[in-house]
């Protein structure tokens, strides 16, 4: 099955943007950063929009786009709806931060941003679940979407905090978030690998090198080192972001190769 790059980029970029906004929201509770929330939310919104544009190119014609948006049943409609809600939540959160609104109001939007990141990134994967594709018909697939998006978003937050010159405590907490995101990516990707059969065979290299090593181990190590060495935050964050994004893209490409591999076991060619 041919890899649909428009959809790969859509879920990878938009998922990362949603989790970047979620990390900025989490800071509303911690209060460690002073300069990173606004640029992080703006970058997150840009990533979500760019991802949405990439998704639109998959439909290739405006009539198809309008037809999908006019019918609430397809997965694309749900993804577009959640994308729009996430942008609205992020925009309101940004306005509250810029106007120095009450801490309670900011925390409400922060909670919504965190919830939306999980719901949106999971839904992007769940829309592919179907009985006709054995490697897709498992809850492990969308969970892997969630984990890899979380790893990329937390690594981006680490990078923003480093570039903006946040205090050591804030950089260390961002490193912790990167570590948690990387662990989620590894655990959930391994779960999908176990049920889809991509741990061995033709897809094994892409799975172990692209998804696990680049997308999970690399940001995990960077986060762990960053907890002890905040001075190297910029370099560690760059490696974490690149690795996590490569892993996120590799996981989404793996979805198509996994389908080919597993269906072939039953003598079905696609």
Secondary structure, DSSP 8 states (H G I E B T S, - for coil): ----HHHHHHHHHHHHHHHHHHHHHHHHHH---SSSHHHHHHHHHHHHHHHHHHHHHHH-SHHHHHHHHT-SSSHHHHHHHHHHHHHHHHHHHHHHHHTT--HHHHHHHHHHHHHHHHHHHHHHHHTT--TT-TTTSSHHHHHHHHHHHHHHHHHHHHHHHHHTT--HHHHHHHHHHHHHHHHHHHHHHHHHHHHHSTTSGGGHHIIIIIIIIIIIIIHHHHHHHHHH-GGGHHHHHHHHHHHHHHHHHHHHHHHHHHHHHHHHTTT---
